[in-house]
Amino acid sequence: MENCCAKVLGAYDICGVLGEELDSPMVRAIASAYGDYLCPDQPGHFVIGHDARWSSPAFAEAASVGLCESGRSNENILKSQQVVRPTGKEKTP
C-alpha cells in the first residue's frame, strides 16, 4: 500500500487510475488516516461530498466507512450529495 499511496497522494489532491491505483479499500484507508491526523484526540466533524463521476458515490461511502472505522461517529459525518467541482476556468470579479 505504501507505493500506491505515493502514486495517488498529491500536495493538494488524491487521484489515480480507477481500479488500478485507487479503489474503495484505498479510500477507506486514506479517510481513516486523515481522520486520525486531523482529530487525533477528539471525534471531529467531517463533510463528505462527491462530483458527477459514476465512481464518486461509492468512494464517498468508502470515505465515510473509513472515518467510522477509525472511531468517528456517524453523527459527526455529514454526507452531502453531488457538489460542484471548480475547474479553475471560472471568471472571478
ChimeraX attribute file (.defattr): number of C-alpha atoms within 10 A of each C-alpha:
attribute: neighborCount
match mode: 1-to-1
recipient: residues
	/A:1	8
	/A:2	6
	/A:3	8
	/A:4	13
	/A:5	17
	/A:6	9
	/A:7	14
	/A:8	15
	/A:9	13
	/A:10	10
	/A:11	5
	/A:12	6
	/A:13	7
	/A:14	13
	/A:15	13
	/A:16	14
	/A:17	10
	/A:18	10
	/A:19	8
	/A:20	8
	/A:21	15
	/A:22	18
	/A:23	16
	/A:24	19
	/A:25	14
	/A:26	19
	/A:27	21
	/A:28	23
	/A:29	19
	/A:30	19
	/A:31	22
	/A:32	22
	/A:33	16
	/A:34	16
	/A:35	23
	/A:36	18
	/A:37	10
	/A:38	12
	/A:39	13
	/A:40	12
	/A:41	8
	/A:42	11
	/A:43	19
	/A:44	14
	/A:45	15
	/A:46	17
	/A:47	11
	/A:48	17
	/A:49	19
	/A:50	20
	/A:51	14
	/A:52	12
	/A:53	8
	/A:54	9
	/A:55	13
	/A:56	14
	/A:57	17
	/A:58	14
	/A:59	21
	/A:60	24
	/A:61	18
	/A:62	22
	/A:63	26
	/A:64	24
	/A:65	20
	/A:66	24
	/A:67	26
	/A:68	20
	/A:69	15
	/A:70	18
	/A:71	13
	/A:72	22
	/A:73	15
	/A:74	14
	/A:75	10
	/A:76	14
	/A:77	17
	/A:78	13
	/A:79	16
	/A:80	11
	/A:81	13
	/A:82	15
	/A:83	11
	/A:84	10
	/A:85	10
	/A:86	7
	/A:87	6
	/A:88	7
	/A:89	6
	/A:90	7
	/A:91	5
	/A:92	5
	/A:93	3
